[in-house]
Amino acid sequence: MQISNFDGKVIRILHASDLHFGAPVVMEQIEGLVADIKKNPPDLVAFSGDFSQRARAAEFQAASLVIREVEQFAPTITVPGNHDVAWWFAPVDIGIKWLKLAKYKKYLAADIEPVVAVDGVTAVGLNTSHGITVRTLTKRPRDLSIIGDVTPEQMSALKSKLARAETGSARIVVMHHNPVRGDLSQRYGMKAHKELLEELAASGVEVVLCGHDHQESITQTHNGIVVCVAGTLSNRSRGGRPSAYNIITIRDRVIEVEVRAWAASAQAYKTSANYSFPRVRNA
């Protein structure tokens, strides 16, 4: 059914992903992002994981400086990515499991599945990055530590958080792995992606913010969820595409998405695409 009146609110969310501090980092692109935030602060900033390349302390410390600076201008929500997980401490959950995300929690955020509410929007973090687990094993060796997953316990907790969202609030989920197929990779980042999207739609989720695929992608699924995949801000963009981030604008009846891509000649981000989708809620 069509969503109820949004009381004329206009909510702007800046969404970036896959900074990859370490060897792939491109500081001028990250500095350009911060400059854009300072120039026109959004109502919320969402970072959907992969702050590091090898889950090293120095990488997280560098990422933390950026996040702390951004937090001075807008409420910020972060979740881990697969590169942020030190999976070698507990492959298939054999070992010291708490060490897998210990550095992320120490330097970036103690809560890996936070809830951030701003006027008109409730954003809920969902950790899809678990390292190598029995649930994420496939027949492809290159999938090790790459595939995203959501456990039944996580889904139950997520539904409870969404149910407590303010009436009329737009519900957003921030996670790392892409639940839609990448155009170039032709791969889904998530295990059981169809089932996940159905459960999210049934809980009234309107927008999913994610990354992982290293290629920007904006689409509305058959059940009305607008899935925004942000491109990486590092030098690992798929297909040689420029780095990109997204601006999501939520209005009474529509969700608009602006993709801003890095223009090397201008050393700045420029609008590369615009999308508009009707707001639909199934719950």
C-alpha positions in Angstrom: 0.0 0.0 0.0 1.1 3.6 -0.5 2.9 5.0 2.5 1.2 7.5 4.8 1.8 11.3 4.7 5.3 12.4 5.5 4.2 15.8 6.8 6.2 17.6 4.2 9.5 16.4 5.6 12.5 16.2 3.3 15.3 13.9 4.6 18.7 13.8 3.0 21.0 10.8 3.7 24.6 10.5 2.4 25.7 7.0 1.8 29.3 5.9 1.2 31.0 2.5 1.4 34.2 0.6 1.0 36.8 3.2 2.0 39.5 0.4 2.3 42.1 2.2 4.4 45.4 0.5 3.7 47.0 -0.1 0.3 43.8 0.7 -1.8 42.9 4.0 -0.1 42.6 7.1 -2.2 42.8 10.0 0.3 41.8 12.8 -2.1 38.5 11.0 -2.8 37.8 10.6 0.9 38.8 14.2 1.6 36.4 15.2 -1.3 33.6 13.3 0.5 34.3 15.0 3.8 34.4 18.4 2.0 30.9 17.7 0.5 29.5 16.8 3.9 30.9 20.0 5.4 29.6 22.1 2.6 26.0 20.7 2.7 25.5 18.5 5.8 22.9 15.8 5.3 20.4 14.7 8.0 22.3 11.3 8.3 25.5 9.8 7.0 25.7 6.0 6.5 28.9 4.1 6.0 28.2 0.5 4.9 31.4 -1.3 5.8 35.0 -2.1 4.6 36.7 0.7 6.4 39.9 -1.4 6.3 41.7 -3.6 3.9 43.3 -6.2 6.3 41.5 -5.4 9.6 44.7 -3.8 10.9 44.7 -1.4 13.8 46.4 1.4 11.9 43.7 1.1 9.1 40.9 1.4 11.6 42.6 4.3 13.4 42.9 6.2 10.1 39.2 5.4 9.3 38.2 6.6 12.8 39.7 10.0 12.2 37.4 10.4 9.2 34.3 9.1 11.0 34.9 11.4 14.0 35.3 14.4 11.7 32.0 13.5 9.8 30.2 13.1 13.1 30.8 16.8 13.9 28.5 17.7 11.0 25.8 14.9 10.9 24.5 11.9 12.8 26.4 8.9 11.5 25.8 5.1 11.4 28.4 2.5 10.6 28.4 -1.3 10.1 31.4 -3.7 9.5 32.3 -5.1 6.1 34.0 -8.4 5.4 37.4 -6.8 5.2 36.9 -5.5 8.7 36.6 -9.0 10.1 39.7 -10.7 11.4 38.2 -14.1 10.5 41.5 -16.0 11.0 41.0 -15.8 14.8 38.0 -18.1 14.5 37.5 -19.8 11.1 34.2 -21.8 11.1 33.8 -20.4 14.7 36.7 -22.4 16.0 38.9 -20.1 18.0 38.5 -16.8 19.8 35.3 -15.4 18.2 35.3 -12.0 19.9 38.6 -11.1 18.3 37.1 -11.1 14.8 35.6 -7.7 15.3 37.6 -6.5 18.3 39.5 -3.8 16.4 36.4 -2.5 14.6 34.7 -2.2 18.0 37.7 -0.5 19.6 38.4 2.1 17.0 35.1 2.6 15.2 32.0 1.6 17.1 31.3 -0.8 19.9 27.8 -1.4 18.6 28.0 -3.4 15.3 24.2 -3.2 14.8 23.2 0.3 15.9 20.0 2.2 15.6 20.1 5.9 14.7 16.8 7.8 14.6 16.5 11.3 13.1 13.4 13.2 12.5 11.4 11.1 10.0 13.9 8.2 9.6 14.9 5.2 11.6 18.2 3.6 10.4 19.1 0.2 11.7 22.5 -1.5 11.2 22.6 -5.1 10.2 26.0 -6.9 10.5 26.2 -9.3 7.5 30.0 -9.8 7.9 30.8 -12.9 9.9 34.0 -14.1 8.3 34.3 -17.8 7.5 31.4 -19.7 9.1 29.7 -23.0 8.3 26.6 -21.1 7.1 28.7 -19.1 4.5 30.7 -22.0 3.0 30.2 -22.6 -0.7 31.9 -24.8 -3.3 33.9 -21.8 -4.5 37.2 -21.4 -2.5 37.2 -17.6 -3.5 34.0 -17.2 -1.5 35.8 -17.7 1.8 35.2 -14.8 4.1 33.4 -13.0 1.3 29.7 -14.1 1.5 27.3 -12.2 3.7 24.8 -13.8 6.0 22.1 -12.9 8.5 21.3 -15.5 11.2 17.7 -16.1 12.5 18.7 -14.5 15.8 19.8 -11.4 14.0 16.6 -11.2 11.9 14.5 -11.5 15.1 16.4 -8.7 16.7 16.2 -6.5 13.6 12.4 -7.0 13.4 12.1 -5.9 17.0 14.1 -2.8 16.4 12.1 -1.9 13.3 8.8 -2.5 15.2 9.9 0.1 17.7 10.4 2.8 15.0 8.3 5.9 15.4 5.0 5.7 13.5 5.4 7.2 10.0 9.2 7.0 10.2 10.9 5.8 7.1 12.7 2.5 7.9 16.2 2.0 6.5 18.6 -0.9 6.9 22.3 -0.3 6.6 24.4 -3.5 5.8 27.5 -4.3 3.9 26.7 -7.1 1.4 24.6 -6.4 -1.7 21.3 -8.4 -1.9 20.9 -7.6 -5.6 23.0 -8.9 -8.5 26.0 -6.7 -9.5 25.9 -5.6 -13.2 29.6 -6.4 -13.8 30.2 -9.1 -11.2 26.9 -10.9 -11.9 27.0 -12.0 -8.3 25.0 -11.5 -5.1 26.9 -10.6 -2.0 24.3 -12.1 0.3 23.4 -15.7 1.1 19.6 -16.2 0.8 19.2 -12.7 -0.7 15.6 -13.2 -1.9 14.4 -14.4 1.5 16.2 -11.5 3.2 14.5 -8.9 1.0 11.1 -10.5 1.6 11.5 -10.3 5.3 12.7 -6.8 5.2 9.8 -5.7 3.1 7.4 -7.5 5.5 8.9 -5.3 8.3 8.3 -2.1 6.4 11.8 -1.4 5.2 11.8 1.1 2.4 15.6 1.5 1.7 18.6 -0.8 2.0 22.0 0.9 2.0 24.9 -1.4 1.2 28.3 -1.8 -0.7 30.6 -4.7 -1.2 30.3 -5.0 -5.0 32.5 -2.0 -5.8 30.1 -0.8 -8.4 27.3 1.7 -7.8 23.8 0.4 -8.4 20.3 1.8 -7.7 17.2 -0.3 -8.1 13.7 -0.8 -6.6 12.8 -4.5 -6.0 9.5 -6.0 -6.8 8.4 -5.6 -3.2 9.2 -1.9 -3.2 12.5 -1.7 -1.4 15.0 0.8 -2.9 18.4 -0.9 -2.8 21.3 1.5 -3.0 24.7 0.0 -3.6 27.5 2.5 -3.1 30.7 2.3 -5.1 34.0 2.1 -3.3 36.0 5.2 -2.6 39.3 3.3 -3.0 41.3 2.3 -6.1 39.4 -1.0 -6.3 36.4 0.2 -8.3 35.0 -2.6 -10.5 35.5 -2.2 -14.2 37.7 0.9 -13.8 34.6 3.0 -13.0 35.1 6.2 -11.0 34.5 6.1 -7.3 31.0 7.1 -6.2 28.7 7.7 -3.3 24.9 8.3 -3.0 22.6 11.0 -1.8 19.2 9.6 -0.8 16.4 12.1 -0.5 13.1 10.9 1.1 10.0 13.0 0.4 6.3 12.5 1.0 5.7 10.1 -1.9 9.0 9.5 -3.5 12.5 8.4 -2.8 15.2 10.1 -4.9 18.8 9.0 -5.3 21.6 11.0 -6.7 24.8 9.2 -7.6 27.9 11.4 -7.2 31.0 10.1 -9.0 34.6 11.3 -8.7 35.7 13.6 -11.5 39.5 13.3 -11.5 40.0 16.4 -13.7 38.0 18.5 -11.2 39.3 16.7 -8.1 35.7 16.7 -6.9 32.5 14.6 -7.0 29.9 15.4 -9.6 26.4 14.2 -10.2 26.5 11.2 -12.6 22.9 9.8 -12.4 19.5 10.6 -10.8 16.7 8.2 -9.9 13.2 8.6 -8.5 11.0 5.8 -7.1 7.5 5.8 -5.5 7.4 5.1 -1.8 5.8 1.7 -1.1 5.4 -0.1 2.2 4.3 -3.7 2.6 3.9 -3.8 6.3 
